[in-house]
Amino acid sequence: MPRIVSQVLAVALGGAIGSALRFLVGGWVHRALPGTAFPVGTFAVNLIGCLAIGLLAGLADLRQVLTPGARLFLLVGLLGGFTTFSSFAYETFALARDAETARALANAVFQVSFGFGAAWAGYAAARFL
């Protein structure tokens, strides 16, 4: 099998799994916190995804524990399918469109600042593994 085909299949398989996990985890969080006007499911998935990508990238960079194929599967495929910045963008837009400006701004600030913080924490944690 040509190399590009196996790479595409690794990303596609990881993406399918990540998307299914995003659906399950986001839905679970949303059901666990009913009546919340804030998109908590997407927020939780983004934090988990940012922490995981920071941790795995840190392990790959600092400990060389991931093969190129594993990196494609996990970072590009699985976590690319799991993290939901497209959903984040649409939900923030929808809040703003619905004149929920404060919630839209809070969503953008929290998602970005906590996401970067979680990625940093995951990467820093990789030093101790």
C-alpha positions in Angstrom: 0.0 0.0 0.0 1.5 3.4 -0.9 2.6 5.5 2.0 0.1 8.3 1.5 -2.8 5.9 1.5 -1.8 4.4 4.8 -1.3 7.9 6.2 -4.8 9.0 5.0 -6.3 5.8 6.5 -4.6 6.4 9.9 -6.0 10.0 10.0 -9.4 8.9 8.8 -9.7 6.1 11.4 -8.5 8.4 14.1 -10.9 11.1 13.0 -13.8 8.8 13.0 -13.0 7.6 16.5 -12.4 11.2 17.7 -15.6 12.5 16.3 -17.6 9.7 17.9 -15.9 10.4 21.2 -16.6 14.1 20.8 -20.3 13.3 20.3 -20.4 11.0 23.4 -18.4 13.2 25.8 -20.0 16.5 24.7 -23.4 15.0 25.0 -22.7 13.5 28.4 -21.4 16.8 29.8 -24.4 18.6 28.4 -26.8 16.1 30.0 -24.9 16.3 33.3 -25.4 20.0 33.4 -29.0 20.6 32.2 -30.4 24.0 31.7 -27.0 25.6 31.1 -27.1 28.3 28.4 -23.3 28.1 28.0 -22.0 25.4 25.6 -20.5 23.3 28.3 -20.2 20.1 26.3 -18.0 21.8 23.7 -16.1 23.6 26.4 -15.3 20.3 28.2 -14.3 18.6 25.0 -12.0 21.4 23.9 -10.3 21.4 27.3 -9.8 17.7 27.3 -8.6 17.8 23.7 -6.2 20.6 24.4 -4.8 18.9 27.4 -4.4 15.6 25.5 -2.7 17.2 22.5 -0.3 19.1 24.7 0.5 15.9 26.6 1.0 13.8 23.5 2.9 16.4 21.6 5.1 16.8 24.7 5.7 13.1 24.9 6.5 13.0 21.2 8.9 15.9 21.3 10.6 15.2 24.7 10.5 11.4 24.9 10.2 10.4 21.2 7.6 7.9 22.2 5.4 8.2 19.1 6.2 6.9 15.7 5.2 9.2 12.7 2.2 6.9 12.1 1.1 7.0 15.7 1.5 10.8 15.7 -0.7 11.1 12.6 -3.3 8.8 14.0 -3.4 10.4 17.5 -2.7 14.1 16.9 -4.1 14.7 13.5 -6.8 12.1 13.3 -8.1 11.3 16.8 -7.6 14.6 18.5 -8.4 16.5 15.3 -11.7 14.7 15.2 -12.3 15.1 18.9 -11.5 18.8 19.4 -14.4 21.0 18.4 -13.2 24.4 17.4 -15.5 24.4 14.4 -18.4 23.9 16.9 -16.8 26.5 19.1 -16.8 29.0 16.3 -20.4 28.4 15.3 -21.7 28.4 18.9 -19.9 31.7 19.6 -21.4 33.1 16.4 -24.9 31.9 17.3 -24.6 33.4 20.8 -23.6 36.7 19.2 -26.2 36.5 16.5 -28.8 35.9 19.3 -27.7 39.1 21.0 -26.0 37.1 23.8 -22.9 39.2 23.5 -21.6 38.7 27.0 -22.0 34.9 26.7 -20.3 34.9 23.2 -17.4 36.9 24.6 -17.1 34.7 27.7 -17.2 31.6 25.5 -14.4 32.9 23.2 -12.2 34.1 26.2 -12.7 30.9 28.2 -12.2 28.5 25.3 -9.0 30.1 24.1 -7.4 31.0 27.4 -8.2 27.7 29.2 -7.4 25.7 26.0 -3.9 27.3 25.7 -3.4 26.7 29.4 -4.5 23.1 29.2 -2.1 22.5 26.2 0.7 24.1 28.2 -0.1 21.9 31.2 -0.2 18.8 29.1 3.1 19.6 27.5 4.7 20.4 30.9 3.3 17.2 32.4 5.1 15.2 29.6 8.4 16.2 31.2 7.5 14.1 34.2 6.4 10.9 32.4 
